[in-house]
Amino acid sequence: MARKGPDYATPVRRILVSLLVLALLAVFLFWQIDSPRAERMRAAFIDRFVPSFDWVMAPVTKVSRMVAGFQSYARLYEQNQELRRELQKMSAWKEAAVQLEQENAKLLAQNSVRIDPALTSVSGVVLTDSGTAFRQSVLLNVGARDGIVDGWATMDGLGLVGRISGVGQSTSRVMLLTDPSSRIPVTILPSGQHALLTGDNTALPALDFIESPENLRPGDRVVSSGDGGVFPPGLPVGQVALASDGRLRVRLAADYGRLEFLRVLRSHPAEQLSDNGMLIPPPPADFIGPPMPPLDQLQEAGAEPPDGARDD
Amino acid sequence: MIDPARRRRILGQALFAALFLAILFWRLLPLAPGRIGWPGPDLALCLALVWVLRRPEQVSVLTVALLFLIEDILLMRPIGLGAALAVIGTEAARRREQRWRELPFMVEWLRVAMLLGLVVAANRILLAVFFLPLPPLGQVVLQLIATVAAYPLVAWLAGRAFGLARARADRDTRHR
């Protein structure tokens, strides 16, 4: 190559450098044209090399977190006071929660509803940060090997964190809600309005496409709406907050300062409502009277319900 | 045996690559994932420019291209674009290195700042041309300012810790 000779100002070198730049731009064009394939190659590259650095990343991260922990000892007294205040508030809440739980148990017993057992989760540990200030994502140590699929919702213990975008064999990337390209359909709770949660690289993502903003109040609960079929509905996202520029934003429920263990929720394609008739069987035309008895009595009577009604 | 000049060149190249990868590794550490802070300086580009302007024979074009390509892949940036711009930037610096060597450091700093500004502007223009999502302008400008401010620091550290002094009277082996 040209770099071996001492005479590197020759035109040959210039041509080779131009060729190199052209080759890199060709790589860029390839990424631009066949983006899914290039992203798969990127995921495979990350998958191959990043987990092998785990043994050195883990101790460095641990030590830095321990230093941060020692720093927090300095404000032990304030934290104590704060915790006491919160404990008082919490005991009031606990009373309310117990009452609600009893009411809920009563209603559930009346309905004899089974909660959907399909919503299980895979837990993963955060491997790396995004490394740049313009993208907000983390890399998890679970991947296609563990059954992770693109688009699944990711939570920490408290609320929605983001969704999977990019899966390798043993790693997967979680695009956080604060990423500039994150768009999640949400419902704002007491008023039941739909909106789009738009990340814009700030700590508080904005709410777009609100039907009537005057019905919203800071402090309203925001949950995922499940529109579009990607996310399970009803996952807690955060609370509405009014920013100083007058926009409605969301204070996220997830602890974004301390993302360490994340849960990836399995979403099942069976939740797509493609065939209404299978889910809700039409009532027999000649039957007018009281509501249908429970299924087991029907079976004993020999009446076979349609297959789709029980296939959940 | 390998002659000393060649060995020094290979060692310098290895040291450069190791420092570059260490910076990349530090950026990837999950120290505070999810927290949105100020965009810090682009230390890797600073390091490459410092090294090219001090020891151009130790930083080959292929090394720069390969390292910046790895950085593009790991940081979820458009693959190849950052590497191409870094190669163009370091080549521009390398071509002017002989002339800049005699000038005071302030002038070098000023010209490096202009070069960095051009690289950032070219990156932004290309992103806009290809309809890719643009990062907010304010954050990009902040990062540029931080990078320019970090340049003397990186140069000083490289001079003190790795012997990359600026004046080189006795090692001028090339002819122009």
Interface residues (C-beta under 8 A of the other chain):
Chain A: M1 R3 P6 D7 Y8 A9 L16 V17 L20 V21 L24 L25 A26 V27 F28 F30 W31 Q32 A38 R42 F45 I46 V50 F53 M57 V60 T61 S64 R65 V126 L127 T128 D129 S130 G131 T132 A133 F134 R135 Q136 S137 V138 V161 R173 L176 T178 P180 S181 D200 N201 T202 A203 A254 Y256 G257 R258 L259 E260
Chain B: L24 F25 R27 L28 L29 P30 L31 A32 P33 G34 R35 I36 G37 W38 P39 G40 S60 V61 L62 A65 L69 I73 L74 L75 M76 R77 P78 I79 G80 L81 A83 A84 V87 I88 E91 R95 F130 P133 P135 P136 Q139 V140 Q143 T173 R174 H175 R176
